[in-house]
Amino acid sequence: MSNDQKTQDRDDTDVADEAQSRTIREQLKEAVDARDAESIEALLAPLPLSGKMRQLLALSVGDRDVLLSLVHTDVAADLLEEAPHEAAIELVERMEAARAAEVLGELDSDLQADLIGDLETEEAEDILAKLDPEDAADVRRLATYSDDTAGGLMIAEAFSFQSTATVGAVLRSMASEDDDFERYRGQHPYVLDDDNRPVGVVSLRGLLTSKRSDKLTAIMSTPLTVDVDTSLDELQDIFDGNNFLGLPVVEKDGRLAGVVSRSAVDAAALERSETESLKRQGVVGDEVRAMPLWLRSRRRLAWLSANIVLNIIAASVISAYEETLAAVIAIAVFLPMVSDMSGCSGNQAVGVTMRELSLGIVQPKDAFRVWLKEVSVGVINGLALGVLIGIVCFVWKGNPYLGVVIGLALAINTVIAVSIGGVVPLLLKRLNQDPAAASGPLLTTITDMAGFFLVLSLATMMMPLLL
């Protein structure tokens, strides 16, 4: 089959899938209007979870509320778990407290804490009052930990037994408590002492090859535990260096607090990376297009309005050299090249610093060392780029002095850009500001101003040679 035929087949498939999705959407809307729970679940059942979420978010806000009130509790819980965080919060906010408690009760304790912790206090208390008291206590406890620590990432449910338990007791528990066991996410059994401190961990293989009458203490090994305040970066390092699916998390006094899984750590690291990437592009929060129009607009305008001010500042440099621009109009062609190329170099430096910050390789106190390393790269790359663009200017405009002006400006501005890109995130971190959100605008403004100033001031000094 030719490539053209394959492409055509894919296009035909996409068109058919979209038509089917549109048909389901229309039928789902009719079922919601009719409050027909059976038809709603029949339409959603064949779809993958992502497909269910797509259909849900395609409905109006009111229809989403109706759908979540009609479907089975486990279906509603699956949809909340799949939804982007802020979208999930909005869905919970509009539920009646009793229904919200019923649905949240199907979720793991860490997700319960994440969602309830971001609600208004009164709404959160209404839901907590209707949750199972033990679940509510777990949510209140988990909500006290920072999101990027072991305490904030763990689940309270731990597959644990007292040191007096036998192999047979564990096997009977696994066989008789299917629903609970599912929530343990395949944890190995943890052995606790009388003070609820982890003293051992038992492998599943050890359980299956031991006598049912054997005590767990006879087949356990010493567990590796982490403190509730262990950071996300430290957790990544531990999981990277060990073949664990989960780790017991302990309080300061050594008592078992919960279990943090490898999958939770990986998901948190990915979410952090995505969030930082979005912030650098001016997208604040967990935005999806199903969110209210005015909320999305207000968030974006906050970023764009600030950038207007920064761009006016950069443009003021050009205004101060209008006579130079009027005399040597060719300079205007190269101004955006100098600022854009320098900005690219600066963004590379920002990316490396943000990466090293996330890995814990650098700290704000390392700013001078980072600057020295970036300057070294900036000088080499600046000279290379300056010579290259200088030759282009000479060949294009036939004036070697114009090439010197543009090439020298780009070389110097590249050094400035990598210096800012490498150091500013560290300085913002020191000031407790968000380096991901603020580094980009500062870098762009300063490199634009510096680039425009360098080109125009050098051109002014060499004016007789450029005319």
C-alpha positions in Angstrom: 0.0 0.0 0.0 1.4 3.4 -0.9 2.0 6.2 1.6 -0.7 8.3 -0.1 -3.2 5.5 0.4 -2.2 5.0 4.0 -2.7 8.7 4.6 -6.1 8.7 3.0 -7.1 5.7 5.1 -6.1 7.5 8.3 -8.0 10.6 7.2 -11.1 8.5 6.5 -10.8 6.8 9.8 -10.4 10.1 11.6 -13.5 11.5 9.9 -15.5 8.3 10.8 -14.4 8.5 14.4 -15.3 12.2 14.7 -18.7 11.5 13.2 -19.3 8.7 15.7 -18.1 10.9 18.5 -20.5 13.6 17.4 -23.4 11.1 17.3 -22.6 9.9 20.8 -22.5 13.5 22.0 -25.9 14.2 20.6 -27.4 11.0 22.1 -25.7 11.7 25.4 -27.2 15.2 25.5 -30.7 13.7 24.8 -30.2 11.1 27.6 -29.1 13.8 30.0 -32.1 16.0 29.1 -34.4 13.0 29.7 -32.5 12.1 33.0 -32.1 8.6 31.6 -29.3 7.1 33.7 -29.5 3.8 32.0 -29.0 5.2 28.5 -26.2 7.5 29.7 -24.2 4.5 31.1 -24.9 2.5 28.0 -23.4 5.2 25.8 -20.4 5.7 28.1 -19.6 2.0 28.8 -17.9 1.2 25.4 -15.7 4.3 25.6 -12.2 4.3 27.1 -11.8 6.6 30.1 -10.3 9.4 28.1 -13.3 9.1 25.7 -15.7 9.3 28.6 -13.9 12.5 29.8 -14.0 14.0 26.3 -17.8 13.5 26.1 -18.3 14.9 29.6 -16.3 18.1 29.0 -18.1 18.6 25.7 -21.4 19.0 27.6 -22.5 22.3 29.1 -21.7 23.0 32.8 -25.2 22.2 33.8 -25.4 19.0 31.8 -22.1 17.8 33.3 -23.6 18.2 36.8 -26.7 16.2 35.8 -24.6 13.4 34.2 -22.4 13.0 37.3 -25.5 12.9 39.5 -27.1 10.1 37.5 -24.2 7.7 36.7 -23.0 5.0 39.1 -20.7 6.3 41.9 -17.7 4.3 40.6 -18.1 5.8 37.1 -18.3 9.4 38.5 -15.2 8.6 40.6 -13.3 7.4 37.5 -14.2 10.6 35.7 -13.0 12.8 38.6 -9.8 10.8 38.7 -9.3 11.3 34.9 -10.2 15.0 34.9 -7.5 17.7 35.0 -7.2 18.9 38.6 -8.9 22.2 38.3 -11.7 20.8 36.2 -12.2 18.1 38.8 -12.4 20.7 41.6 -15.1 22.6 39.7 -17.1 19.4 39.2 -16.9 18.6 43.0 -17.8 22.2 43.9 -21.1 22.0 42.1 -22.1 18.6 43.5 -24.3 18.3 46.6 -22.2 17.5 49.6 -23.7 14.1 50.1 -23.1 13.1 46.5 -19.6 14.6 46.5 -18.8 12.5 49.7 -20.2 9.4 48.1 -18.1 9.8 44.9 -14.9 10.9 46.7 -15.2 7.9 49.0 -14.4 5.7 45.9 -11.0 7.5 45.4 -7.7 6.9 47.1 -7.0 9.1 50.1 -4.3 11.1 48.3 -6.7 12.2 45.6 -9.4 12.9 48.2 -7.0 15.2 50.0 -5.9 17.0 46.8 -9.5 17.7 45.8 -11.0 18.6 49.2 -7.9 20.6 50.1 -8.5 23.0 47.2 -12.2 23.6 48.0 -13.5 26.6 50.0 -13.3 25.8 53.7 -17.1 25.7 54.1 -17.6 23.4 51.1 -14.7 21.1 52.3 -16.2 20.8 55.8 -19.6 20.0 54.4 -18.1 17.1 52.4 -15.8 15.9 55.2 -18.8 15.8 57.6 -20.5 13.3 55.3 -17.4 11.1 54.6 -16.6 8.0 56.5 -15.0 9.3 59.8 -11.8 7.3 59.2 -11.5 8.6 55.6 -12.2 12.2 56.8 -9.4 11.9 59.4 -7.0 10.6 56.7 -7.9 13.5 54.4 -7.4 16.1 57.2 -4.0 14.6 58.0 -2.8 14.3 54.4 -3.9 17.9 53.7 -1.3 19.2 56.2 1.6 17.9 54.0 3.2 19.8 51.1 2.1 18.5 47.7 5.7 17.8 46.5 6.7 15.7 49.6 6.3 12.1 50.5 3.5 13.1 52.8 1.6 14.9 50.1 2.0 12.1 47.6 1.3 9.1 49.8 -1.9 7.2 50.3 -3.0 6.6 53.8 -4.0 3.0 53.0 -1.2 0.6 53.9 -1.2 -3.1 53.6 0.2 -3.6 57.1 0.0 -6.3 59.9 1.2 -6.6 63.4 4.4 -8.5 64.1 2.4 -11.3 65.7 0.5 -12.1 62.4 1.1 -15.3 60.5 1.5 -16.0 56.8 -2.0 -17.6 56.8 -3.5 -14.4 58.2 -2.0 -12.3 55.3 -3.2 -14.8 52.6 -6.7 -14.9 54.1 -6.8 -11.1 54.1 -5.7 -10.9 50.4 -8.4 -13.4 49.5 -11.3 -11.9 51.5 -10.7 -8.2 51.1 -10.6 -7.7 47.4 -11.8 -4.1 47.3 -9.4 -3.0 50.0 -6.5 -4.9 48.4 -7.1 -3.1 45.2 -6.5 0.2 47.0 -3.2 -1.1 48.2 -1.9 -1.0 44.6 0.0 -4.3 45.0 1.9 -3.2 48.0 4.0 -5.8 49.8 2.8 -6.4 53.4 4.5 -4.2 56.0 5.1 -5.6 59.5 4.5 -3.1 62.4 5.5 -3.2 66.0 3.3 -2.3 68.9 3.9 1.4 68.4 2.9 1.2 64.7 6.4 1.5 63.4 7.5 -0.4 60.3 10.0 -3.1 61.3 9.8 -5.4 58.3 8.5 -6.0 54.8 7.4 -9.3 53.3 7.7 -10.3 49.7 4.8 -11.9 48.0 7.1 -14.8 46.9 8.0 -15.3 50.5 4.3 -15.6 51.5 3.6 -18.2 48.8 6.6 -20.4 49.7 6.3 -20.3 53.5 4.1 -22.3 55.8 0.8 -20.7 56.8 1.7 -21.1 60.4 5.0 -19.1 60.0 5.2 -15.7 61.7 5.8 -12.8 59.4 8.8 -11.9 61.5 10.5 -15.1 60.4 10.3 -14.2 56.7 10.5 -10.4 56.7 13.4 -8.2 55.7 14.3 -4.7 57.0 12.2 -2.0 55.1 13.5 1.2 53.6 11.4 4.0 54.8 11.1 7.7 53.9 10.1 10.7 56.1 6.9 12.5 55.4 9.0 15.6 54.4 11.1 13.8 51.9 11.1 15.9 48.7 9.9 14.8 45.3 13.5 15.0 43.9 14.8 12.8 46.7 12.0 10.3 46.1 12.9 10.2 42.4 16.5 9.4 43.3 15.4 6.6 45.6 13.1 5.0 43.1 15.7 5.4 40.3 18.2 3.6 42.5 15.9 0.8 43.7 13.5 -1.6 42.1 10.6 -0.7 44.5 6.9 -0.2 43.6 6.3 1.7 46.8 7.9 2.8 50.1 6.4 3.2 53.6 6.3 6.8 54.7 6.9 7.5 58.4 6.2 10.4 60.8 9.0 12.1 62.7 8.5 9.6 65.5 8.8 6.6 63.1 5.1 5.7 63.1 3.7 4.6 59.8 1.9 7.4 58.0 1.2 5.8 54.6 2.7 4.5 51.4 4.1 6.4 48.5 4.2 4.6 45.2 6.6 4.8 42.2 3.6 5.7 39.9 2.6 8.6 42.2 6.2 10.0 42.2 6.5 9.6 38.4 3.1 11.3 37.9 4.0 14.2 40.2 7.3 14.7 38.4 5.6 14.8 35.0 2.9 17.2 36.3 5.6 19.5 37.7 7.5 19.5 34.3 4.3 20.2 32.4 3.3 23.0 34.8 6.7 24.7 34.5 6.5 24.4 30.7 3.0 26.0 30.7 4.1 28.8 33.1 7.0 29.7 30.8 4.4 30.1 28.0 2.1 32.3 30.2 -0.5 29.6 31.0 -1.3 29.8 34.7 -3.1 27.0 36.4 -4.4 23.7 35.0 -6.3 25.2 32.1 -8.6 23.3 29.8 -11.0 24.8 27.3 -14.0 23.3 29.1 -13.3 25.8 31.9 -15.4 29.0 32.2 -14.6 31.5 29.4 -14.0 34.5 31.7 -11.7 32.6 34.0 -9.5 31.5 31.1 -9.5 35.0 29.7 -8.7 36.7 33.0 -5.7 34.4 33.6 -4.2 34.9 30.2 -4.8 38.7 30.3 -2.9 38.9 33.6 0.2 37.6 31.8 -0.3 39.4 28.5 -0.9 42.8 30.2 2.4 42.5 32.1 4.1 41.7 28.8 2.7 44.9 27.2 4.5 47.0 29.9 7.7 45.1 29.4 7.5 45.5 25.6 6.9 49.2 25.9 10.1 49.5 27.9 12.0 47.6 25.2 10.5 49.7 22.5 11.5 52.9 24.3 15.1 52.0 23.4 14.3 52.1 19.7 12.5 55.4 20.1 15.7 57.0 21.5 17.6 56.1 18.3 15.1 57.1 15.7 17.6 59.3 13.8 20.1 56.4 13.5 17.3 54.1 12.2 16.2 56.8 9.7 19.8 57.2 8.4 20.6 53.5 8.2 17.3 51.8 7.5 19.0 48.4 6.9 19.6 48.2 10.7 15.8 47.6 11.1 16.1 44.4 9.2 18.6 42.9 11.7 17.2 44.2 15.0 14.8 41.3 15.4 17.5 38.8 14.4 19.8 40.0 17.2 17.0 40.0 19.9 15.6 36.6 18.8 18.9 34.8 18.5 20.0 36.1 21.9 16.6 35.1 23.3 17.0 31.6 22.0 20.4 31.3 23.7 19.0 32.7 26.9 16.1 30.2 26.9 18.5 27.4 26.6 20.2 28.6 29.8 16.9 29.0 31.5 16.0 25.4 30.6 19.2 24.0 32.0 18.9 26.0 35.2 15.3 24.9 35.7 16.3 21.3 35.1 19.1 21.5 37.6 16.9 23.2 40.1 14.3 20.4 39.8 17.1 17.8 40.2 18.6 19.6 43.2 21.9 19.9 41.4 22.1 23.7 42.0 20.7 26.1 44.6 20.4 29.9 44.7 23.8 30.1 46.5 25.4 28.6 43.3 24.5 31.6 41.2 28.1 32.9 40.7 29.3 29.4 39.7 26.4 29.0 37.3 27.1 32.5 35.8 30.8 31.6 35.2 29.8 28.4 33.4 27.2 30.2 31.2 29.6 33.0 30.3 32.0 30.5 29.0 29.4 29.0 26.7 28.1 32.5 25.8 31.4 33.8 24.7 32.0 30.8 22.4 28.5 30.7 20.9 28.3 34.5 20.8 31.5 34.8 18.7 30.4 32.0 16.4 26.9 33.5 15.9 28.4 37.0 15.6 30.8 36.0 12.8 28.1 34.1 11.0 25.5 36.9 11.0 28.2 39.5 10.3 29.1 37.6 7.1 25.4 37.5 6.2 25.1 41.2 6.6 28.2 41.9 4.5 27.1 39.7 1.7 23.5 40.9 1.8 24.0 44.6 2.2 27.6 45.0 0.8 28.8 46.9 3.8 31.5 45.2 6.0 31.0 47.8 8.8 27.3 46.9 9.1 28.4 43.3 9.5 30.7 44.4 12.3 27.9 46.3 14.1 25.4 43.5 13.9 27.9 40.7 14.6 29.4 42.4 17.6 26.0 43.3 19.0 24.8 39.7 18.7 28.0 38.3 20.3 27.7 40.6 23.3 24.0 40.2 23.7 24.4 36.4 23.6 26.7 36.6 26.6 24.1 38.8 28.4 21.3 36.5 27.5 22.9 33.3 28.8 24.0 35.1 32.0 20.4 36.2 32.7 18.9 32.9 31.6 21.3 31.0 33.9 21.2 33.2 37.0 17.7 34.8 37.1 15.8 31.6 38.0 18.2 31.1 40.9 17.7 34.7 42.1 13.9 34.4 41.8 14.1 31.1 43.8 16.0 32.9 46.5 13.3 35.6 46.6 10.6 32.9 46.9 9.2 33.8 43.5 8.2 31.3 40.8 11.3 31.0 38.5 9.3 29.1 35.8 6.7 31.9 35.4 8.9 35.0 35.8 12.2 34.0 34.1 10.8 34.1 30.5 9.4 37.7 30.5 12.4 39.1 32.3 14.8 37.4 29.8 12.8 38.6 26.8 12.6 42.2 28.0 16.3 42.5 29.0 17.6 40.7 25.9 15.4 42.9 23.6 16.5 46.1 25.4 20.2 45.1 25.4 20.1 43.9 21.8 18.4 47.1 20.5 20.7 49.3 22.5 23.9 47.5 21.4 22.9 47.6 17.7 21.8 51.2 17.7 24.6 52.6 19.9 27.2 50.8 17.9 25.6 52.0 14.7 25.5 55.6 16.0 29.2 55.5 16.8 30.1 54.1 13.4 27.6 56.2 11.5 30.1 57.7 9.0 31.2 54.2 8.0 27.7 52.9 7.5 26.4 55.7 5.1 
